[in-house]
């Protein structure tokens, strides 16, 4: 870790809901480093940089592609599931 004090400060500044969510994220990611054989892809975007950084955990690029492709399908579904039928559009 580049700066443990800065990390600790960011965690200390979180409200309890964010801290609980952060714990849940770290807990899930920890399975990628255990014998449970979980895999993850983290897409990291920082407003100061124009690029998306992809971090893979326990998977190669092809497996990461399949994970991201599945995530695209999931987000497409949840974003259109309540949309009106296409016949109602002009």
N, C-alpha and C positions, 0 to 999 in steps of 0.2 A: 504494500500500500504506500502510495507516494507520500501522503501527509496524514498520519494517524490522528493528529490533533484536529485538523480541519474536518476529517470524517466524524470524529466524536462531536465536534461542535454542530455539524449539520444534523446529526441524530438528536442532540440535545435540543435543537431549535424546533424539532417536529412536535406537532400536537399529538395527543394520545392516539387519535384515530390513524394518523399517518404512521406513527410508530408501530402500531399493531399491524397495519398493512405491510410495512417494511419487514417486520418479523415474519409474516406469512410468505412474502416473496423470498426472503433468505432461506426459510425452512424448505420451500419447494425447490429452490436451486440446489440445496445441499444434497438432494437425492441424485443429482447429476454426478456427484462425486462419491457415491456409495455403490454398494452392490445391487441396488434397486434398478439400475440401468435406465434411469430417466434421462431424457434429452431436453435441451432448451436452446432457443435462439433469442437473444436479446437485441432489439433494435434500439439504438441509443441515438438521440438527436439532441444536440445542444444548440441553443439559439444563436450562439456566437460563431458557429461553424456551419457551412452550407452542406456538409456531407452527413449521411447516415452511417453510423458505425454498427456493424453486425458482429456480435460476439456469439460464438457457438460453444455450447457446453455438452461434451460427451457425444458429439456427432461430427461427421465430415460435411463438406459443402453440399453434396447431393442429399444427404439426410436433412440438412438444414433447409434446403430448397423445398423438400416435401413438407416439412413442418410449416414453413411460411406459406406455401400454397394452401395447406389445410386451414391456416389462420385466415387467409384471404376469403376462402369459402365461408368460414364462420362469420366474419364481419360483413360480408355481403348479405348473408341470411338475416342477421339481426338488424341490419340497416334497412332492409326492404320488407321484412315480414309484416309490418303494419301498413305498408303502402297500399293505396287504392289500386284496383285492377287497371291495367294499361288502357282499357277501353274508356276509362274516365278522363284520360289525358287528352288535350286538344291536339 
